[in-house]
Amino acid sequence: MDREYLKELTEKFGNAFYLLDSRQFGNNYTELKKAFTDIYPKFNIAYSYKTNYTPALCKIVDVMGGYAEVVSDMEMEIALRIGVKPEKIIWNGPYKNYDKVEELLLLGGTVNLDSIYEEELLRQIAERHPDHKLNVGIRVNFDIDDGNVSRFGFDVDGEDFKSILNFVRNTQNLYLIGIQCHFATRRLDTWRPRAEGMLALLGRLNIVPEHIDLGGGLFGKMDDSLKKQFDSYIPSYKEYAEAVAPLFAEHFANRKDKPTLLIEPGSALAGDCMKFVSKVINIKEVRGKAIATLLGSIYNINPTLNKKNPPISVIATGENKQRDYVDLDFGGFTCIESDYLYRHYKGKLAKGDFVVFGNVGSYSVVLKPPFILPNFPVIDISCGSAQVIKRGEVFDDLFHTFTF
């Protein structure tokens, strides 16, 4: 990440771009999986496509034996196009295109039911294809004492859950392949309760499906400067595994046909695998406040707008003499007053310098809106050479659906 290399990339790709380390993504996958399999060997990862559906990353998961966790027909199409076998695709989410759901079910994929409205739609599919075994799961919801009421899944104590369970059990060609839950809270102390809740539910129902899926909601690796901005402890992969995997190892110790334990990480795998690089376009002072303008915006690095400063480094280009700043804000190219990529920078800076933002692999590329400017290219630099994973967008990419 030195000056000459960034200058070379700038000449090829412009003054702003994403840098991807796909090797780090693969290393994260291996490390996370090992943390769990060391304790409960029948374990696998279903990568959350919505977090970063860059096909190159999704392909790595498939090659390494993982599942594709998708929440739309668009994401299902990504999985199929990169060669994921349908039986390794799991479709979650509160809304589903049931024409595509039918397609996936007939191909052998799994659809996790989230709400009671899906019962009638699934009934119609089952009746149209009485000779096909259709793999379905049920997404469940219960209290894990995290202070939140999740909107996903069936309340395990509600009538809708009884209805959907009876429907699946009593429909001959529906196969209950799994039970899934999802809680967005990433705190370590919420993982054991979700595992205990799932095992208690299975005991109550007297079933052991092929898959027991604990969903997503894990912190990933991050710089200490970012860790300090969270109000909870940032655990390691191993700590997450130690919170839940021993429960499954003990619970199913005497069972030969153990169920597969699944989790659905996104940020935990992709967060630290991408950086965003921009040149400083201008530095000005407004009523005593120093503001640097970048070719990039908050939507490129933090579209969830969580107000946290990402890890940052400044690389001098020598184009202009640097000054010392004690409270400088990095502003974006948009005409939104709140568009700041980083607040209260202290250090040296000059117009033309490179600013490198770390930990931007989670949601950045997929949530960035087509607002004011098209998005920037994604370059994989993990193997020494610069490989274009996503070219920079142009006008026609955004406007070919409009009528002029």
C-alpha positions in Angstrom: 0.0 0.0 0.0 2.8 2.4 -0.9 2.7 5.6 -2.8 4.0 4.3 -6.1 1.6 1.4 -6.2 -1.4 3.6 -5.5 -0.2 6.0 -8.2 0.0 3.2 -10.6 -3.6 2.1 -9.7 -4.8 5.6 -10.0 -3.5 5.9 -13.6 -5.4 2.8 -14.5 -8.6 3.1 -12.5 -9.1 6.8 -11.6 -8.9 8.7 -8.4 -11.2 6.5 -6.3 -11.5 2.7 -6.1 -12.1 -0.3 -3.8 -9.3 -2.7 -3.0 -10.3 -6.2 -2.4 -8.2 -8.9 -0.6 -10.0 -12.1 -1.6 -7.3 -14.2 0.0 -8.1 -12.6 3.3 -11.7 -13.5 2.8 -10.8 -17.1 2.2 -8.6 -17.1 5.2 -11.4 -15.8 7.3 -13.7 -18.5 6.1 -11.2 -21.2 6.9 -10.5 -19.8 10.4 -14.2 -19.4 11.3 -15.1 -22.8 10.1 -12.2 -24.4 12.0 -13.2 -22.7 15.2 -16.5 -24.5 15.1 -15.5 -27.8 13.6 -12.8 -28.3 16.2 -15.7 -28.6 18.7 -18.6 -29.8 16.6 -17.3 -31.3 13.3 -20.6 -31.4 11.5 -20.7 -27.7 10.9 -20.9 -25.5 7.8 -21.1 -21.8 6.8 -23.9 -20.3 4.7 -22.5 -17.0 3.5 -24.9 -14.0 3.6 -24.9 -12.7 0.1 -26.7 -9.5 1.0 -23.6 -8.3 2.9 -21.4 -8.3 -0.1 -22.6 -10.2 -3.1 -19.4 -9.6 -5.2 -19.4 -12.8 -7.3 -15.7 -13.5 -6.7 -16.3 -13.7 -2.9 -19.4 -15.9 -3.4 -17.4 -18.2 -5.6 -14.8 -18.6 -2.9 -17.4 -19.8 -0.5 -18.7 -22.3 -3.0 -15.3 -23.7 -3.8 -14.6 -24.1 -0.1 -17.8 -26.1 0.4 -20.1 -23.5 2.0 -23.7 -22.6 1.3 -25.2 -19.6 -0.3 -27.7 -17.8 2.0 -29.8 -15.6 -0.2 -32.8 -13.3 0.4 -34.0 -12.5 -3.1 -34.4 -14.0 -6.6 -31.6 -11.6 -7.6 -29.2 -13.2 -5.1 -30.4 -16.7 -6.1 -29.5 -15.9 -9.7 -26.0 -14.9 -8.5 -25.5 -18.2 -6.8 -26.7 -20.2 -9.8 -24.6 -18.2 -12.3 -21.4 -18.8 -10.4 -22.2 -22.6 -10.3 -23.6 -23.1 -6.8 -25.5 -26.4 -6.7 -29.2 -25.7 -5.8 -29.0 -28.0 -2.8 -26.4 -25.6 -1.4 -28.7 -22.6 -1.6 -30.8 -21.5 1.3 -33.4 -18.8 0.8 -34.4 -16.6 3.8 -36.2 -13.3 4.1 -39.6 -11.8 4.9 -40.6 -11.4 1.2 -40.1 -13.9 -1.5 -40.9 -14.1 -5.2 -42.8 -17.3 -5.3 -42.3 -18.0 -9.0 -38.6 -18.1 -8.2 -39.2 -20.0 -4.9 -40.9 -22.7 -6.9 -38.0 -22.8 -9.3 -35.5 -23.2 -6.4 -37.6 -25.9 -4.7 -37.9 -27.9 -7.8 -34.1 -27.7 -8.3 -33.6 -29.1 -4.8 -32.8 -25.9 -2.9 -34.1 -25.0 0.6 -36.6 -22.3 1.4 -37.0 -21.1 5.0 -40.6 -19.9 5.7 -40.8 -16.7 7.6 -44.5 -15.7 7.8 -47.9 -17.3 7.7 -48.8 -15.8 4.3 -46.3 -18.2 2.8 -48.4 -21.3 3.8 -51.0 -20.9 1.0 -48.3 -20.1 -1.6 -46.4 -23.2 -0.6 -49.5 -25.3 -0.6 -50.1 -24.3 -4.2 -46.6 -25.3 -5.2 -46.9 -28.6 -3.4 -50.2 -29.4 -5.1 -48.7 -28.6 -8.5 -45.8 -31.0 -8.0 -47.0 -33.9 -5.9 -44.1 -36.1 -7.0 -41.3 -33.7 -6.0 -39.8 -33.6 -2.6 -39.6 -30.0 -1.6 -37.1 -28.9 1.1 -38.4 -26.3 3.5 -37.2 -24.9 6.7 -39.0 -22.8 9.3 -37.5 -19.6 10.7 -38.4 -19.3 14.4 -38.4 -16.4 16.8 -38.0 -16.5 20.6 -36.6 -14.3 23.4 -32.9 -14.3 23.8 -32.9 -11.5 26.3 -31.2 -9.0 24.1 -33.7 -6.2 24.6 -35.0 -6.5 21.1 -38.1 -8.1 19.4 -36.8 -9.4 16.1 -39.3 -9.1 13.2 -38.1 -12.3 11.5 -39.6 -15.7 11.8 -42.5 -17.4 13.6 -43.1 -16.8 17.3 -42.6 -20.3 18.7 -45.4 -19.7 21.2 -47.9 -18.4 18.6 -50.7 -19.9 16.6 -49.0 -19.2 13.3 -46.1 -21.4 14.3 -48.4 -24.3 15.2 -50.2 -23.8 11.9 -47.1 -23.7 9.7 -45.6 -26.7 11.5 -48.7 -28.8 11.1 -49.0 -27.8 7.5 -45.4 -28.9 6.7 -45.7 -32.1 8.7 -49.0 -33.1 7.1 -48.1 -32.3 3.5 -46.7 -35.4 2.0 -44.2 -33.9 -0.4 -42.8 -31.3 2.0 -39.7 -32.2 3.8 -38.8 -30.2 6.9 -35.0 -30.1 6.3 -34.2 -27.4 8.9 -35.0 -25.0 11.7 -33.5 -21.5 11.5 -33.3 -18.4 13.6 -31.8 -15.0 13.1 -31.0 -12.3 15.6 -29.2 -9.2 14.4 -27.5 -8.6 17.8 -23.8 -9.4 17.5 -23.0 -9.5 21.2 -21.3 -12.6 22.3 -23.6 -13.0 25.3 -26.6 -13.5 23.0 -25.2 -16.5 21.2 -25.6 -19.1 23.9 -29.3 -18.2 24.5 -30.0 -18.6 20.8 -28.4 -22.0 20.8 -30.2 -23.0 24.0 -33.5 -21.8 22.6 -33.1 -23.8 19.4 -32.2 -27.0 21.3 -35.1 -26.5 23.7 -37.5 -26.0 20.8 -36.3 -29.2 19.1 -36.8 -31.1 22.3 -40.3 -29.7 22.7 -41.1 -30.7 19.1 -39.3 -34.0 19.3 -37.6 -33.5 16.0 -34.0 -33.4 14.7 -33.9 -31.9 11.3 -30.9 -32.1 8.9 -30.0 -28.5 9.5 -30.0 -26.4 12.7 -29.2 -22.9 11.6 -28.3 -20.2 14.1 -28.4 -17.4 11.5 -26.0 -14.4 11.4 -25.0 -11.6 13.6 -21.3 -11.9 14.3 -18.6 -9.3 14.6 -15.6 -9.7 12.3 -12.0 -8.7 12.5 -11.3 -5.0 12.8 -8.7 -2.5 13.8 -8.5 -1.5 17.5 -9.5 2.1 16.5 -12.8 0.8 15.3 -13.3 -1.7 18.2 -13.1 1.2 20.7 -16.2 2.8 19.1 -18.5 -0.1 19.9 -20.3 -0.3 23.2 -19.8 -4.1 23.5 -16.8 -6.4 23.5 -15.6 -7.6 20.0 -15.1 -11.4 20.3 -13.0 -13.7 18.2 -14.3 -16.5 15.9 -13.2 -18.9 18.6 -15.2 -17.2 21.3 -18.3 -17.4 19.2 -17.7 -21.1 18.6 -17.0 -21.8 22.3 -20.3 -20.2 23.2 -22.5 -22.5 21.1 -20.6 -25.5 19.6 -20.1 -27.4 22.9 -23.9 -27.4 23.5 -24.4 -29.2 20.2 -21.5 -31.5 20.8 -22.9 -32.5 24.1 -26.6 -32.6 23.1 -25.9 -34.9 20.1 -23.0 -36.9 21.5 -24.7 -40.2 21.4 -26.4 -39.7 18.0 -24.8 -41.2 14.9 -26.7 -39.1 12.4 -25.9 -35.7 13.9 -27.5 -32.6 12.4 -25.5 -30.0 10.5 -25.0 -26.9 12.5 -25.1 -23.8 10.2 -24.4 -20.1 10.8 -24.9 -17.3 8.3 -22.0 -14.8 8.6 -21.6 -11.8 6.4 -19.7 -9.0 8.0 -17.6 -11.5 10.0 -16.1 -12.7 6.7 -16.1 -9.7 4.4 -15.7 -6.7 6.7 -11.9 -6.5 6.8 -11.4 -7.7 3.2 -11.9 -4.4 1.4 -10.5 -0.9 1.5 -11.6 2.3 -0.2 -9.0 4.6 -1.6 -9.6 8.2 -2.7 -7.3 11.1 -3.5 -7.8 14.4 -1.7 -9.4 16.7 -4.2 -9.3 19.9 -2.1 -8.7 21.2 1.4 -10.5 24.3 2.7 -11.3 26.1 5.9 -14.8 27.3 6.7 -15.1 29.5 9.8 -12.0 27.9 11.3 -13.0 24.3 10.4 -10.7 22.3 8.1 -12.5 20.2 5.6 -11.0 17.9 3.0 -13.1 16.9 0.0 -12.7 13.4 -1.4 -13.9 11.6 -4.6 -16.0 9.3 -2.5 -18.8 9.6 0.0 -20.1 8.1 3.2 -22.2 5.9 1.1 -19.1 4.2 -0.4 -17.8 3.1 3.0 -20.6 3.2 5.5 -24.0 3.3 3.9 -25.7 2.2 7.1 -24.6 5.6 8.5 -23.6 4.3 11.9 -21.4 7.4 12.6 -18.3 5.3 13.4 -14.9 6.4 12.0 -13.3 3.6 10.0 -9.6 2.8 10.3 -7.8 5.3 8.1 -4.3 5.9 6.7 -3.0 8.8 4.7 -0.3 8.2 2.1 1.5 11.3 0.9 1.9 11.7 -2.9 4.4 14.6 -2.7 2.2 16.6 -5.1 1.8 19.3 -2.4 3.4 20.1 0.9 1.6 18.5 3.8 0.2 20.5 6.8 -0.5 19.4 10.3 -4.2 19.3 11.2 -5.7 18.8 14.7 -9.4 18.5 13.8 -10.1 18.0 10.1 -13.2 16.3 8.6 -13.1 14.3 5.4 -16.2 15.3 3.3 -17.7 13.5 0.4 -18.5 14.6 -3.2 -22.2 14.6 -2.7 -24.4 17.7 -2.0 -25.6 16.2 1.3 -24.6 18.3 4.3 -24.0 15.2 6.5 -21.7 13.4 4.0 -18.6 12.9 6.0 -16.4 9.9 5.6 -14.3 10.6 8.7 -14.6 13.1 11.5 -11.8 14.8 13.6 -8.7 13.6 11.8 -5.5 14.6 13.4 -2.3 14.4 11.4 -0.6 15.5 8.2 -2.5 16.0 4.9 -2.1 17.7 1.6 -4.2 18.1 -1.6 -3.5 15.1 -3.8 -2.7 12.7 -1.0 -4.2 9.2 -0.9 -6.7 8.4 1.9 -7.2 4.7 2.6 -10.3 3.6 4.6 -10.3 0.1 6.1 -13.0 -2.3 7.1 -15.4 -1.3 4.3 -16.2 -4.8 2.9 -19.5 -5.1 4.7 -22.6 -3.6 2.9 -20.6 -0.9 1.2 -20.7 -2.1 -2.4 -24.2 -3.5 -2.2 -25.9 -0.6 -0.4 -24.3 2.3 -2.1 -27.1 4.1 -4.0 -26.7 5.3 -7.6 -26.6 8.9 -6.2 -24.9 11.8 -8.1 -22.1 9.6 -9.4 -21.8 6.0 -10.6 -19.9 3.7 -8.3 -16.2 3.0 -8.5 -14.3 -0.1 -9.6 -13.3 -3.0 -7.3 -9.8 -4.3 -7.7 -8.5 -7.5 -6.2 -4.8 -7.1 -5.2 -4.5 -10.3 -3.2 -2.3 -12.1 -5.6 0.2 -9.3 -6.5 -1.4 -8.2 -9.7 -4.4 -5.9 -9.9 -7.5 -7.9 -11.1 -10.7 -6.0 -12.0 -13.5 -7.7 -10.1 -16.0 -5.0 -10.9 -15.3 -2.3 -13.4 -16.3 1.3 -12.6 -19.9 2.1 -13.5 -20.7 4.5 -16.3 -23.8 6.5 -17.3 -25.5 3.8 -19.3 -25.2 1.3 -16.5 -27.5 3.5 -14.4 -29.8 5.0 -17.0 -30.5 2.3 -19.6 -33.8 1.5 -17.8 -35.0 5.1 -18.1 -36.9 6.5 -21.1 -35.3 9.7 -22.5 
